[in-house]
Amino acid sequence: MTENNTAAWTRKDLIGIEHLSKSEIEAIFAQAEIFKPTLAGRDKQTSLHGYTVVNLFLEPSTRTRTAFEVSAKRLGADVISIAGSASSLVKGETLRDTALNIRALNADMIIMRHSAAGAAAYLARVMDIPIINAGDGAHAHPTQALLDAFTLRERFGKDISGRKVTILGDILFSRVARSNIYCLTKLGVEVTLAGPTTLVPQTFTNYPGVRVVHDLRQALDGADAVMLLRIQHERQTTTHFPSLGEYTSMFGLNKKRMSWLKPDAIIMHPGPINRGVEVESDIADGPRSVILDQVHNGIAVRMAVLHLCAGSLNK
Ligand code: CP
């Protein structure tokens, strides 16, 4: 399991997908494919043995924080998790000072979630150890996009170019949508963005490989996969549609609307799900849902990211 894909990966950090080449993305997938079968057993890998990985989560998380912790431990690392509310950031310490102190405590890598777009890029510039972005404001959530594409490849084969993926919901405030737009288009996927006009940014109207559609039937017609997004109230300062009930009636995925997708289309969601709002419960739990596969794939993909970025520590 020491085989690696470091030839295609020379980066210290993972900040966003927009910076990555297709071959770097594929190096992560190749490494994740090596790690995934190991998850069925109890044996740990050794590539991070002796390393200390710090999970610095300054926003809530269930899936990402747990998956990074499991991933680092499966690679043999010691993991320390710090929640924002329990750190000295609340006493006025700067992010840089917090990170420098974590470094002085022998941390080899920092995985960070932060409410400010650009926070991970800033930390990567001022720190000499790998910084992994676990979500920064509405900017990026690179490992989510990588695990989403990894899940699509498992379902449709390694070459997903030409596949049609519709991202539906609150695109404007979604770091998952942004990272997926960059990742999927680099892999040749045809991306459709759909949702209320107030929640689909015009920025992507002319982006190569992306179309913006506000008619739901047109957006779902012939799609191989639909990625549902929840309404991200925590980042919204004004109301973007009249009520949740009206959002659901216009854009919620129900049985009738499922019939507009291809017969073998899959249902994806980064979580957390707001059942009965963006998706009916029966669909989220149904046979075409790969939502929990996405979560499980998050371990192998994050193991790959940690393994590859740790390569910079040995140079
Ligand atoms: N998908 C995702 O980022 O979930 P968490 O907020 O629970 O980490």
Residues whose N, C-alpha, C, O or C-beta is under 5 A from the ligand:
A	BS01	CP	P60 S61 T62 R63 T64 R65 P270 G271 P272
